[in-house]
């Protein structure tokens, strides 16, 4: 019942703020299974850039899945 309320997006935004503003990181990455549309949507909502697909990156249940890779630079993040 909590799905679709933006909780994960808010959590990721908070982590990004912490990483860039408190820890001084310059680049962040997020990877999600290509079939995981909700996680991929979170990456796009927070402004990440799709970098490509990494093949057979994770054994999930009974098969390997590809990952979609996203990055965000500190210079792209509004302060």
Secondary structure as UniProt FT lines:
FT   TURN            3..4
FT   HELIX           7..17
FT   HELIX           18..22
FT   STRAND          27..33
FT   TURN            34..35
FT   HELIX           37..45
FT   TURN            46..47
FT   STRAND          49..60
FT   TURN            61..62
FT   STRAND          63..73
FT   HELIX           74..76
//
